[in-house]
Amino acid sequence: MAEEAENALFRAHPAARTRIPWRPFLAGPTPVERLRLDAAGAPDLWVKRDDRSCPLYGGNKPRKLEFVIGHALARRARTLVTTGGLGTNHGLATTILGRAAGLRTVLVLLHQPVTPLVRRTLLLHAAYGARHVWGRNVPGSAAQVVRVLAAAALRGERPYLVPTGGSSARGDLGFVAAALELAEQVRAGLLPEPARVFVPIGTGGTLAGLVLGLRLAGLRTRVAGVLVTDILPPSPARLARAARASNALLRRADAAVPDLRIGPGDFDFVRDQLGPGYGASTSAAERAVALAADAGLRLETTYTGKCLSAVLAAAGAGAAGPVLFWNTYNGIDVAAQAPRVASEADLPPAYRRLLARAEGPAAPASGI
């Protein structure tokens, strides 16, 4: 487990440490490396290896959950409640890191295309002890979240609502810290100051936190957010409000933090990589995933493959470097670390029916 001194936010603003709850999960700053792709036109391409962020679960989720779960523990919560698609990696990370902190997790899930990866993630939810509740769609999930919170409160479980994707004024502090960490690496000469950073946009908290953090760090780097969802996608105006909310939270904890003017124009969106919709693969994302594998990176087609595809398109169009691809995908083998093996029999009937329809009637039950 990381030591408290390893968080860049509190190195930059130590007065905030006593006022902002935090549960460390990261193993320290994540590496930055040159990224050499055969098809990339830009020679000055770098990668931030957040796939190695945490020994329990890698990717971008632990950065936000350090602050979200820290706050839940400060409020003496016993149960975490969150929502997402069937194959939500955020839900899996919340379950795993919540379990490490002694908290139970309830996942209220809505439909997305059932792929082998979605099936695997559902079983991993169960293997780590999550309780599944079927929400079906956005309105249904919202109603189920209210019911779950009310029932858990009546049982005395002190439920804590974890925002979708961990994105909130508090959760986004994880990527304010990440931007400050990147600035430390730039100043240490580990990489040049990027002209642009590319990250996928789901709920948008990663992008909002990075934009705020880079401004606090004094870097001129622009962040390009690659839109990968059509389920309540965030707008630049909404993300500007989110960044200002995190800025206000920080200022309440440390009056020395500047009050920054952040508006929609601070957010660059790439909108041409979504394809048919959230969770649906594209040929460009599949090509990017294959190229990354040749370079030693494990990506997927829902988030990081589409993000790297946008990097390749920008390179092909002659974009000036240096360019940093922020790898937000988990690189930890969480199946090997799971406390037990789960099968489809461990899932609620609604989920088993969905999996059966995706496989066909003759498909065998599977486990992980």
N, C-alpha and C positions, 0 to 999 in steps of 0.2 A: 504494500500500500504506500502511496506517495506521502511525503511529509508536507506539512502545511507551507513551508517556505518555498515549495516548488510551484506555487501558483503565481503567475506573472501579474495578475490583477492586484494581488496584495503586496507584491514587491513594488509596484508602481504607486499604490495608494494604501499604505499600511494602516492608516487610521480606519479604513473600511473593514478591516478584518474582524474587529470586535463587534461590529454591528450588522454584518451580513453572514447568516448561517451558511456553513459549507461543510460538506462531507467528502473528503478527498477520495477519488477513485483512480486518477491518472497516475501513470508510472513516471511522470516527468515530462519535459518538453518532447514533442514528437519530432523525428528527424526530418530534415529537408535534403532532397537529393536531386541531381540532374535526372531528367526523364528523357531517355533516348528512344524515340519511336521511328520506325523505318519510314512511315508515311508522313511524318510531321515536316512541314515546310519551314518552321521556325527553329533555328538551332538552339535558342536560349529558352529551353523549356524545363521547368522544375516541378517537383511534386512535394507536397506536405503530407507526410505519412501518418495521418490520423488513424489509419487502419491499425496502427500499433499503440493507440492511445492508452488502453487500459488492459491489464492482464486477464480481466474477467470478460470483457466485451469491448472490442475496438470500435473505431469509427467516431462520428461526431456526437453520438448520443451521450456518452459519459461526461463530456464537458458541460452540457446543460444539466444533467442529472446531479452533478456535484452540488449545484446550488438548489435545485428543486428538492432533492431528497434531504439535503441539509436543512432546508426550511421545514419539511415534513417532520423531521426528527425534533427540531426545535419546538414544534407544536405538539409533540408527543403523539403523533399519528401512529396507528398500528396497521392500517390498510391503505394502499395506494390504488386509485381508480383512474384509468386512462382509456383512451379510445384510439382507433385507427382502422386501417384496412385489414382484411383477413391475414395477410402476411406481414403485419406491421413489425418492422425491426425496432421501432421505438418501443412498442409493447414488450418485445423480447428483452431489450436492454433494461427497461424499467423493472421487469420481473426479476432479472438476474441481479441487478445492482440493488434493488429493493430487498431481495432475499439476503444478500450479503450484509445489509444494514438491519436485518431482523424484521422486515416488513413483508406482509402479504400483498399480492397484486390481483386486481380484478380487471380484465380486459373486455371492453364493450366494442365489438367489431362490426364493420360494415363490409358489404360485398366488394370484391375486386376479382379480376380474372384469376382462376385457379391454375397456377403453374406448378411444376415440381418444387420450385423454391418456396412458394406460398405454402404448399403442403408440408414441406420440411419445417418451416418456421412455426406453423400451427402446432406441430408435434413437439417442437422445442418449448413453446409456451407451456404445454402440459408437463413436459419433463422437468421444468423448473418450478412447477407448482402453481401456475397461474390459473385462476378460475375464469372461464369463458362465458360471456353473455352475448347473445346474438342481437345486434342492432339493426341489421339489414341495410339501412340507408342513413343519410345524415339526420333527417328528422327522427327516425326511429332510434338511432344511437343516442341522440340528445335526450329523448324521453327515458331511455333505459339508464343512462348515467344518473339522472335525477332519482330514479327508483333505487338504484344500487347505493347511492350515497345516503338516501333516507334510511334504507334497511340496515346498512352498516352502522349508521349513527344510533339507531334504536338498539342494536346489539352491543353498543359501547365500544366499537372498534376505532373510533376517532378517524374516520376516513379522510383522506387528503386527495383532492382532485389534481392530478398531474395533467397539465394542458397537452393537447395533441402535439406530438413532436417535441415536447418539452419546451415549446416556444412561449415565452412570457417575458415580462420585464425582468423577472428574476432568472429564468432559465437562460435567457440570451446573454447574461453576464458571462456564461461559459465561453462564448465566442468573442466577447470583449477581451477576456483573458487570453484567448487564443491569438487575437490580433497583436496584443502586447507581447506575447511570446514570440510571434513572428518578427516583430520589430527588434527584439533582443537578438534574434538570430541574424538579422540583417546587419545590425551594428557590430556583431561579433565576426562578421565577414564570412558567415556560412553560406550566404547566397546574396546576389545583388537585390536591391529594392525592386520588387516586381512592378511592372507597368500595370498589369492586371492580374487579379486572382479570379479563378472560375470555381464556383460552387453550385450544386443543384439547389433549386428552390422547391421545397415541399410546403411546410408551414411558414417558412421564411425566417425563422429565428436565427439560423446560422448566418444568413446574409445581413440581417439587421445588426447582430452583435459585431460582425466583422467591420461593417461600415463605421459604427460608433468607435470600436476599438482602434481602427487605423487612424481615425481622426485624433483620438486621444494620444496615440503614439507619435503623431506628427509625420506620418508617412503620406506620400502623395498617391499611393496605390489606389486604383479603382477596382471595385469588385463587380464582376459580371455574374449575375444569378441566372442559371439555366432552368427555365420552368419545366417541371416534370409532372405536374398534377393539374387536372381540370376539376378537382373536387374542392370547391371553395378556395381557389387560388388567391394568394395575397396580391395586393396592388402596391405599387411604389408608395402611394400615399399612406396606406396602412403600415407598411414597413417603416416609413419615416416616423410615424406615431409610435411604433414599437421601440425604435432606437431612442427617441426622446424620452419614453417612459423608463428605459434602462438608465439613461443619463440622469434622470431625476432621482431614481432609486440610489444611484451611486452618490449623487450630491447630498442626499439626506444622510448617507453614511460617512461622507468626507466632504466638508465644505470647500476643500481645495480643488475638487474636481471641477473643471470649467463647464459652463452652461453652453453647450454647442448648438448652433443653428443647423439642424439637419432636415432636409426636405425631400420631396419625391425625386428631384433632380440628382440626388446623391446615389440613386439606385439604378443600375443598368440591368435590363432584362434581356435574355435571349429566349425567344418564343417559338423558334422553328424546330425544336428537337422533341416535342411532346409526342408526336405521332397520333395514333388513334385515341390515346387517353392514358390516364394513370395506370401503371402496371403493365401496359401493352408494350411489347418489344418493337424496335424498329431495326431495319437493316443497318443503319448508320451506327446505332448503339451496339449491335452485335459485332460489327467490324471493330469498333473502338475497344470492346471487351477483349477481342482476340489479339489486337495489337498490344494492349496492356499486358496480357498474359505472356506474350513474347518478351516483354520488358520486366517480367517478374512481379507484376501487380495483379491481384485478384479483384475484379470488379463485377458488377451485375448490370442488367439492362434497364432497371426501373429508375435508378438515380444516377449512379456514377458513370455508367456507360454513356448515357445521354449527355452528361456533363463533359466527359472527355471528347465525345463527338463534336461538341460545340468548340472545344479547344482546337481540334483538328481543322474544323471549318474556318476558324479565325486564322490559324496558321496558313492554311491554303489561300486565304484572301490577302495574305501579306501583312498581318497584324504585327506591330512592333513589339519586341520583347523588352525585358524578360517577362515570361508568362508563368504563373504558378497554378497548377492543377491541385486543388485541395481534395485529397482522397478521403471521403467521409464514410467509406464502407468498412464494415467490421472485418478484420483480418484474423480474428481469434477463432479457433475451432471449439465453439461452445458446445457442440454435440459431445466431444470427447470429455468435456468437463461436467456434463450434466449429471445431476444427482441420481437419475434413474432413466430407464428407457421407457418412452411413451409410445403407445399405438393408437390407431384411430378409435379403438374402443374407449379410450380415455377422453374423447371429445364429446361434447353435447350432440344430441341427435340431429339438430339443424346443420351442424358442421359435417357430420358424417354423410348426410344426404347430399350436401354440396360436393364433397369429395367423390362420392359415388357417381354423381352425374358427370363430373369431369373425367372420371376414369372409364366409365361404361360399366354395365352390370356385371361383367365377368372378371373385373379387376380384383386381385387379391388385396387383403388388408396389409398395410405397411407399418413399420415402426422405425424409430430412430433413437 
